[in-house]
């Protein structure tokens, strides 16, 4: 049982480190989102994906360790919680303290990551709203009403108000 707990503590510690790496990248992402620097954003997103893959592998290891511990304790792995394991380790204060410490650190790191990601999600939503507004504005300018100018043969010679009929000018 001791080696299983050590493995679980090791995996949880590694997960916490990876989540801290994700947190740092998320913090770096915030000013990049404000700047709108797509190249830097792509680079950070690629780095995040690598870390997410590593976290997924660690999560599989954590699940395996929890299954092994559940088998030893004769408990259902679906209901086995770290808080219960902390109680079980009452006779081993060193392991209990280490598990409690890593559990608290992991909760704090994930909580902070959720806050930063929520802020970044809002920045992205606002950017998308602004893009949508600009596209709608450009589209409405192209469909502006024509003037009421006619030729001497009563043919409509009106022009579109507000913009040239050539379309979008990428050089502006």
WOZI-V553680 format. One record per helix or strand. SS is the DSSP state (helix for helix, strand for strand). FROM is the first residue (numbers start at 1). LEN is the number of residues. If there is no record, write none. Layout:
# WOZI-V553680
((SS	FROM	LEN) (SS	FROM	LEN))
This chain:
# WOZI-V553680
((helix	2	34) (helix	38	36) (helix	82	10) (helix	93	50) (strand	146	1) (strand	150	1) (strand	156	1) (strand	160	1))
